[in-house]
Amino acid sequence: MEKGVVFVVLVVLLASPWPASSQNQQNTFTVNPAAARNKAASSGAAGSFSEFITENVQHYVLSERKYASKAKALDAELSAAEGGAGGDEGRFKTVGDAVRAVPEKNKKRVILDIRPGTYKEKVLIPYTKPFITFVGNPKSPPTITWDDTAATRGKDGAPVGTVGSATVAVEADYFMASGVVFKKGGQAVALRVFGSKAALYNCTIDGGQDTLYDHKGLHYFKNCVIKGSVDFIFGFGRSLYEDCTVVSVTSQVAVLTAQQRSKSIADAIDTGFSFLRCRITGIGQIYLGRAWGDSSRVVYSYTTMGKEVVPVGWDGWNIQKPEHSGIYYGEYKCSGPGALSSKRIGWSLVLSDVQAKPFTGTHFVYGDSWILPPPKTT
Ligand SMILES: *[C@@H]1O[C@H](CO)[C@@H](O)[C@H](O)[C@H]1NC(C)=O
């Protein structure tokens, strides 16, 4: 990759197949990268986890209300955001600069056309900036990478922790990405998704331990590659992984998921990870999941499992009496040498058609109201 040729083009909604009403609305904001540059970059900072939760609770209560209706029609806000044509453009040297140039309380889809190259930076999309899309060319995808670990010290001198270690953190709703590589250095998070209604297509999330913090909200991953080792997809998102490849990169023990559905975390009880038509491969010994939360929920259906998947399949971790705690681990019509063995742990499930149904489609994440086709690459 050549150095110094990377740049980001910020395009505000050049074209879109939505909405029902197709008046040509003019976007009313102007991008002002010069002003944005003076603002302190917030992406390096990370407070304590409880501070962080408090800040976001209000926001989450609102998002919960929004998707509680499980409407069939596209969300009104989303529909409005996709409307109109034309808009501002800007050029930026970093992804962070482009994100900072997006106005607070943004109401329109903003597409960041990210050119091939390696972007060494830490990026935060704050919850005040919904409707941001990252687009790269899947044939020559841009890589966003950073070297933090959970032990890296933040501005306040304290370790940033797992939450603060993310290369890219998405706290806003309605995030989309296509053809982008999210990467990290040490024991850190490559991508953390805390906003709801996030859709990622043809992306690679590349790391070791704790790669993808599927933290919270409704998420959809399609045609993605996720590489990791211990607990590499973790959190209490309610997420569908469709046609994804999940790769263990450790020659020792890998744990594919540490889903955190729990009775003691507000709203977490409705969450879970569903893997649909995925492929599990790599090296070492792979566990399908271990219970981070007392009611951890993970389902694999129509998934091809390599021989690396251990016969016992699942692990209760620190949960006492996992057979009674509310853990829900299931498999449905999977194949390959690692699929359903007679040695599976006793409290995991072979799902019936009826039991599998809620998990085997985008309805699992109420997708009809918010999942859009992948953004077009330039
Ligand atoms: C995304 O990945 C799928 C499956 O690998 C592929 O068929 C499709 O062409 C890819 N999309 C783009 C835009 O490259």
The ligand as an SDF file (V2000), in Angstrom:
LIG
                    3D

 14 14  0  0  0  0  0  0  0  0999 V2000
  -19.8620   -9.2090   -0.9330 C   0  0  0  0  0  0  0  0  0  0  0  0
  -19.5600  -10.5540   -0.6740 O   0  0  0  0  0  0  0  0  0  0  0  0
  -20.3250  -11.4840   -1.4280 C   0  0  0  0  0  0  0  0  0  0  0  0
  -19.9650  -12.8690   -0.9580 C   0  0  0  0  0  0  0  0  0  0  0  0
  -18.5870  -13.0570   -0.8970 O   0  0  0  0  0  0  0  0  0  0  0  0
  -20.0810  -11.2640   -2.9050 C   0  0  0  0  0  0  0  0  0  0  0  0
  -20.8920  -12.1410   -3.6550 O   0  0  0  0  0  0  0  0  0  0  0  0
  -20.4040   -9.8300   -3.2650 C   0  0  0  0  0  0  0  0  0  0  0  0
  -20.0880   -9.5860   -4.5990 O   0  0  0  0  0  0  0  0  0  0  0  0
  -19.6290   -8.8670   -2.3830 C   0  0  0  0  0  0  0  0  0  0  0  0
  -20.0460   -7.4950   -2.6440 N   0  0  0  0  0  0  0  0  0  0  0  0
  -19.2370   -6.5970   -3.1540 C   0  0  0  0  0  0  0  0  0  0  0  0
  -19.8080   -5.2270   -3.3240 C   0  0  0  0  0  0  0  0  0  0  0  0
  -18.0820   -6.8630   -3.4630 O   0  0  0  0  0  0  0  0  0  0  0  0
  1  2  1  0
  1 10  1  0
  2  3  1  0
  3  4  1  0
  3  6  1  0
  4  5  1  0
  6  7  1  0
  6  8  1  0
  8  9  1  0
  8 10  1  0
 10 11  1  0
 11 12  1  0
 12 13  1  0
 12 14  2  0
M  END
$$$$
